[in-house]
């Protein structure tokens, strides 16, 4: 199949259910194929999606790309000997948001199960694309969630105007000894950093061959 042609045509009067990426890929949102997913598209999108709906201080928004990098760092802080593939899973934990954006938690809850199923289909395709199991083991998901909540605490208190006690109430206790200073980056810097970190972790996990196989499609 020629690169970028998947999902290019739809019957007349059928609503378009694919998105064209800058790589030329066309991702079917209802039935996402791993062959139509590129890390450069993910990084580009996530670097331009702001956490907290952009309601943060500073010249630049705190992007989902930068958030994901910090979450991966926290995972390795909590479990320094963790397998690189699970650090990669941490980096990619919000990768589906390059398509669907970063919806705040209350809105996700309001949308209900159908949104979660849509998110999971994208996540499974992303994992297949980069060599990870479709479903992350529960213990790893719990660890990533712990790191995600810790990152959210620092975002809330340093960037989004929440106080310490309020944030602890929302996000729970921090990993012992963890301290962070968050400085929102321009989108181009966050994008480049995300791609570089992806390749470091993918190579460490032995998945670069998986990526190369898809690149020939």
Residue pairs with C-beta under 8 A, 6 or more apart in sequence:
1 35
1 217
3 24
3 25
3 217
4 23
4 24
4 25
4 26
5 26
6 25
6 26
6 28
6 33
6 35
6 36
7 17
7 18
7 26
7 27
7 28
7 36
8 18
8 26
10 16
10 17
10 18
17 28
17 29
17 30
18 26
18 27
18 28
18 29
19 26
19 27
19 29
19 99
20 26
21 27
21 36
21 38
21 41
22 40
22 41
22 44
23 38
23 40
23 41
25 36
25 37
25 38
25 41
26 36
27 33
27 36
27 37
27 99
28 36
29 99
29 118
29 122
30 121
31 121
32 121
32 122
32 125
33 125
34 125
34 126
34 128
34 129
34 214
35 129
35 214
35 217
37 125
37 126
37 129
39 130
39 195
39 198
39 199
39 211
40 195
41 98
42 92
42 95
42 98
42 126
42 194
43 65
43 98
43 191
43 192
43 194
43 195
43 198
44 98
44 191
45 97
45 98
45 99
46 63
46 64
46 65
46 68
46 94
46 95
46 97
46 98
46 190
46 191
46 194
47 63
47 64
47 65
47 66
47 187
47 188
47 190
47 191
47 194
48 63
48 187
49 63
49 64
49 65
49 97
49 98
49 101
49 102
50 56
50 61
50 62
50 63
50 64
50 102
51 61
51 62
51 63
51 64
51 67
51 102
51 155
52 62
52 104
52 155
52 159
52 160
53 102
53 104
54 61
55 160
55 161
56 62
56 155
56 159
56 160
56 184
57 159
57 160
57 161
58 159
58 183
58 184
59 184
60 184
60 185
60 186
60 187
61 184
62 155
62 159
62 182
62 184
63 184
63 185
63 187
63 190
64 94
64 97
64 98
64 102
65 190
65 191
65 193
65 194
66 184
66 185
66 190
66 193
66 194
67 94
67 151
67 155
68 90
68 91
68 92
68 93
68 94
68 95
68 194
69 91
69 190
69 193
69 194
69 197
70 151
70 154
70 180
70 182
71 90
71 91
71 93
71 94
71 144
71 147
71 148
71 151
72 87
72 88
72 90
72 91
72 147
72 197
72 201
74 147
74 150
74 151
74 175
74 178
74 180
75 82
75 86
75 87
75 90
75 143
75 144
75 147
76 82
76 87
77 147
77 175
77 178
78 143
78 146
78 147
78 175
79 143
82 143
83 205
84 201
84 204
84 205
85 131
85 132
85 201
85 205
85 207
86 136
86 140
86 143
86 144
87 201
87 204
87 205
88 130
88 132
88 198
88 201
88 202
88 205
88 207
89 127
89 132
89 136
89 140
89 144
90 143
90 144
90 147
91 194
91 197
91 198
91 201
92 126
92 127
92 130
92 132
92 198
93 144
93 148
94 102
95 122
95 123
95 126
96 119
96 122
96 123
96 126
99 122
100 118
100 119
100 122
103 111
103 115
108 115
108 116
124 134
124 135
127 133
127 134
127 136
128 134
129 210
129 211
129 214
130 202
130 207
130 210
130 211
131 202
131 205
131 206
131 207
131 210
131 211
132 207
136 144
146 175
147 175
149 171
149 172
150 171
150 174
150 175
150 178
151 180
152 170
152 171
153 167
153 168
153 170
153 171
153 172
153 174
154 180
154 182
155 182
156 162
156 166
156 167
156 170
156 171
157 163
157 164
157 167
158 181
158 182
159 182
159 184
162 170
185 193
199 208
202 208
202 211
